[in-house]
Amino acid sequence: MGSIGTQEIIIIFIIALIVFGPRKLPELGKSLGKGLAEFKKASNELRKTWEDEVKIDKEKAGFDNVISESAGSLSEIVNDMKSNLSEIVGDITKSASNPVSTAVRKESDSATAQTAQEEESKAEPSK
């Protein structure tokens, strides 16, 4: 079951000559040649179409990878921005509450000092 050799081709040619006759053999050869050429052309087109589809699938998979990596990077950036904004809001809240508590402490300190001065002034006249 190997390839067809020279002897097998000659035997096939002789049988075709006997079956079809010498007048029909050239027409049969032409038709066979055209058929083989069309078959080869169709198989080449099919192979090219197949290769193009495989190439497109590979490119699509590459784009999907790039998109998923980009989406991951974007989500990391968004999370970083959220944490930075949270820190900034926390800092602003602390700085906003610090002056108020400092002012409250200053007022309470001045009230305590004033009360102490009043007590001292009351205590001095009695001496």
trRosetta pair geometry for C-beta under 8 A, 3 or more apart (Angstrom, degrees):
i j d omega theta_ij theta_ji phi_ij phi_ji
2 5 7.9 40 95 -42 112 94
4 8 4.6 -120 -161 86 85 135
4 9 6.0 103 146 -56 114 84
5 8 5.2 100 54 10 68 101
5 9 7.2 -125 104 -5 38 91
6 9 5.8 -56 -151 35 33 112
6 10 6.5 33 153 -20 66 105
7 10 5.8 -54 -150 35 33 112
7 11 6.5 32 153 -18 65 105
8 11 5.7 -53 -149 36 34 111
8 12 6.4 34 153 -18 66 105
9 12 5.7 -54 -148 37 31 111
9 13 6.3 34 152 -21 65 106
10 13 5.6 -53 -148 36 31 114
10 14 6.4 31 154 -20 65 105
11 14 5.8 -53 -148 35 32 111
11 15 6.4 30 154 -17 65 105
12 15 5.8 -55 -147 38 31 109
12 16 6.3 32 154 -19 65 107
13 16 5.8 -55 -147 37 30 111
13 17 6.3 33 153 -23 64 106
14 17 5.6 -52 -148 34 31 114
14 18 6.5 29 153 -17 64 104
15 18 5.8 -55 -149 37 32 109
15 19 6.1 24 156 -15 67 110
16 19 5.9 -58 -139 42 30 105
16 20 5.7 -8 174 15 69 115
16 25 6.4 108 132 -119 102 100
16 28 7.0 -164 -179 110 121 152
17 20 7.0 -64 -121 54 17 84
17 21 7.4 47 -177 -128 50 7
17 22 6.6 25 -156 -78 90 65
17 25 5.9 6 -105 -84 65 144
20 24 4.2 -120 168 88 100 119
20 25 5.4 133 96 -71 121 68
20 28 5.6 -16 -173 -29 168 153
21 24 5.2 72 63 20 90 100
21 25 6.9 -143 91 -28 43 90
22 25 5.8 -43 -143 13 31 122
23 26 7.8 -60 -178 24 31 96
23 27 8.0 12 141 3 60 112
24 27 5.6 -64 -160 47 52 111
24 28 5.7 55 145 -27 81 109
25 28 5.5 -55 -142 38 31 114
25 29 6.3 35 157 -23 65 104
26 29 5.5 -52 -147 35 32 114
26 30 6.4 35 154 -20 64 103
27 30 5.6 -51 -149 35 33 113
27 31 6.3 31 154 -16 65 106
28 31 5.8 -55 -146 39 31 110
28 32 6.1 32 154 -19 65 109
29 32 5.7 -55 -144 39 28 112
29 33 6.2 31 155 -20 64 107
30 33 5.7 -56 -148 36 28 112
30 34 6.3 26 155 -15 65 106
31 34 5.8 -53 -145 38 30 109
31 35 6.2 33 154 -21 64 109
32 35 5.6 -54 -145 37 29 114
32 36 6.3 29 156 -18 64 106
33 36 5.9 -55 -147 37 28 109
33 37 6.3 29 154 -19 64 107
34 37 5.6 -55 -147 37 31 112
34 38 6.3 30 155 -17 66 106
35 38 5.9 -55 -147 38 29 109
35 39 6.2 30 153 -20 64 108
36 39 5.5 -54 -144 38 31 113
36 40 6.2 33 155 -20 65 105
37 40 5.8 -53 -147 36 29 111
37 41 6.3 30 153 -19 64 106
38 41 5.6 -54 -146 37 32 112
38 42 6.2 30 155 -17 66 107
39 42 5.8 -55 -145 39 29 109
39 43 6.2 26 156 -17 65 108
40 43 5.9 -56 -144 39 28 108
40 44 6.3 30 154 -20 64 106
41 44 5.8 -55 -149 36 29 111
41 45 6.4 30 153 -18 64 106
42 45 5.7 -53 -147 37 32 112
42 46 6.3 34 153 -19 65 106
43 46 5.5 -51 -145 38 33 114
43 47 6.3 36 153 -21 65 105
44 47 5.7 -52 -145 37 31 112
44 48 6.3 31 154 -18 64 106
45 48 5.7 -54 -145 38 30 111
45 49 6.2 31 155 -19 64 106
46 49 5.7 -53 -145 37 29 111
46 50 6.3 32 153 -21 63 107
47 50 5.6 -54 -149 36 30 114
47 51 6.4 29 154 -17 65 106
48 51 5.8 -54 -146 38 31 110
48 52 6.3 34 153 -21 64 105
49 52 5.7 -53 -148 35 30 113
49 53 6.4 31 154 -19 64 105
50 53 5.8 -56 -150 35 30 111
50 54 6.5 29 153 -17 65 105
51 54 5.7 -53 -147 37 32 111
51 55 6.2 35 153 -21 65 106
52 55 5.6 -55 -149 36 31 113
52 56 6.3 32 153 -20 65 105
53 56 5.6 -52 -146 36 32 112
53 57 6.4 34 153 -20 64 104
54 57 5.7 -53 -149 35 32 112
54 58 6.5 32 152 -19 64 104
55 58 5.8 -54 -151 35 32 111
55 59 6.4 30 152 -16 65 106
56 59 5.7 -55 -148 38 32 111
56 60 6.2 35 152 -22 66 106
57 60 5.6 -53 -145 35 31 114
57 61 6.4 32 154 -19 64 103
58 61 5.7 -53 -149 35 31 111
58 62 6.5 34 150 -20 63 105
59 62 5.5 -53 -150 35 34 114
59 63 6.4 34 152 -18 66 103
60 63 5.7 -52 -148 36 32 110
60 64 6.4 37 151 -22 64 104
61 64 5.5 -50 -148 34 33 115
61 65 6.6 37 151 -21 63 101
62 65 5.7 -52 -153 33 33 112
62 66 6.5 31 151 -17 65 104
63 66 5.6 -53 -147 37 35 111
63 67 6.2 35 154 -20 67 106
64 67 5.7 -54 -145 37 30 111
64 68 6.3 27 157 -16 65 106
65 68 6.0 -57 -146 38 29 106
65 69 6.2 27 156 -17 65 108
66 69 5.8 -57 -147 39 29 110
66 70 6.1 30 154 -19 65 109
67 70 5.7 -55 -146 38 30 112
67 71 6.3 32 154 -22 64 105
68 71 5.6 -50 -145 35 32 113
68 72 6.5 35 153 -19 63 103
69 72 5.7 -54 -152 36 32 113
69 73 6.4 31 151 -18 65 105
70 73 5.6 -54 -147 38 33 111
70 74 6.2 34 154 -20 66 106
71 74 5.7 -52 -145 37 31 112
71 75 6.4 30 155 -18 64 104
72 75 5.9 -55 -147 36 30 108
72 76 6.5 31 153 -18 63 105
73 76 5.7 -55 -151 36 33 113
73 77 6.4 34 151 -20 66 105
74 77 5.5 -52 -148 35 34 113
74 78 6.3 34 153 -19 66 104
75 78 5.6 -50 -145 37 34 112
75 79 6.3 35 154 -19 65 105
76 79 5.7 -55 -147 38 30 110
76 80 6.3 33 153 -20 65 105
77 80 5.7 -54 -149 36 30 112
77 81 6.3 30 153 -19 65 105
78 81 5.7 -54 -148 36 31 111
78 82 6.4 35 151 -22 64 104
79 82 5.6 -50 -148 33 33 114
79 83 6.5 29 155 -15 65 104
80 83 5.9 -57 -149 38 31 106
80 84 6.2 30 153 -18 66 108
81 84 5.6 -55 -145 39 32 112
81 85 6.1 32 156 -19 66 107
82 85 5.8 -56 -146 39 28 110
82 86 6.3 31 153 -22 64 105
83 86 5.5 -50 -147 34 33 114
83 87 6.5 35 153 -19 64 103
84 87 5.7 -53 -151 35 32 111
84 88 6.3 31 151 -19 65 106
85 88 5.5 -52 -144 37 34 112
85 89 6.2 34 155 -18 67 105
86 89 5.8 -54 -146 38 30 109
86 90 6.2 32 153 -20 63 107
87 90 5.6 -56 -148 37 30 113
87 91 6.3 31 153 -19 65 105
88 91 5.7 -52 -148 36 31 111
88 92 6.3 31 153 -18 65 105
89 92 5.7 -52 -145 37 32 111
89 93 6.2 34 153 -21 64 106
90 93 5.6 -54 -147 36 30 112
90 94 6.4 30 154 -19 64 105
91 94 5.7 -54 -148 36 31 111
91 95 6.2 23 157 -12 66 107
92 95 5.9 -57 -143 42 29 105
92 96 6.0 28 156 -20 65 110
93 96 5.8 -57 -144 39 27 110
93 97 6.2 18 159 -12 64 110
94 97 6.0 -63 -145 42 27 103
94 98 6.1 35 156 -30 65 108
95 98 5.6 -44 -139 27 32 118
95 99 7.3 29 167 -14 60 97
96 99 7.1 -56 -160 31 28 100
96 100 7.2 21 149 -10 59 113
97 100 5.7 -63 -155 41 40 113
97 101 6.1 32 155 -16 74 109
98 101 6.0 -59 -141 41 29 103
98 102 6.0 30 159 -20 66 109
99 102 5.4 -54 -140 40 32 113
99 103 6.0 34 157 -21 66 105
100 103 5.8 -53 -147 36 28 110
100 104 6.3 29 152 -19 63 106
101 104 5.5 -50 -145 36 35 114
101 105 6.3 37 153 -20 65 103
102 105 5.7 -53 -148 37 31 111
102 106 6.3 33 152 -21 65 104
103 106 5.6 -50 -145 35 33 112
103 107 6.3 34 154 -19 64 104
104 107 5.8 -53 -149 37 30 111
104 108 6.3 26 153 -15 64 107
105 108 5.8 -57 -145 41 31 107
105 109 6.0 33 154 -21 66 107
106 109 5.6 -54 -144 38 29 112
106 110 6.1 26 156 -16 65 106
107 110 5.8 -54 -143 39 29 107
107 111 6.2 31 154 -20 64 107
108 111 5.5 -51 -144 37 32 113
108 112 6.3 35 154 -21 64 104
109 112 5.7 -54 -148 36 30 111
109 113 6.2 29 152 -18 64 106
110 113 5.5 -50 -143 39 34 112
110 114 6.1 37 154 -22 65 105
111 114 5.6 -51 -143 36 30 112
111 115 6.3 32 154 -20 63 105
112 115 5.7 -53 -148 36 30 112
112 116 6.3 31 151 -19 63 106
113 116 5.6 -55 -149 37 32 112
113 117 6.3 33 152 -20 66 104
114 117 5.6 -51 -148 35 32 111
114 118 6.4 34 152 -20 64 104
115 118 5.7 -52 -148 35 32 112
115 119 6.4 31 153 -18 63 106
116 119 5.7 -55 -149 37 32 111
116 120 6.3 33 152 -20 65 106
117 120 5.6 -54 -148 37 33 112
117 121 6.2 31 154 -19 67 106
118 121 5.7 -53 -145 38 30 109
118 122 6.3 30 154 -18 64 106
119 122 5.7 -54 -148 37 31 111
119 123 6.2 28 154 -18 65 109
120 123 5.7 -58 -145 39 30 109
120 124 6.3 35 156 -27 66 106
121 124 5.8 -48 -144 27 31 114
121 125 7.4 29 163 -15 60 99
122 125 6.9 -58 -159 30 30 103
122 126 7.4 21 153 -13 60 110
123 126 6.2 -66 -162 35 37 110
123 127 7.4 46 149 -33 66 98
124 127 6.0 -48 -163 12 40 114
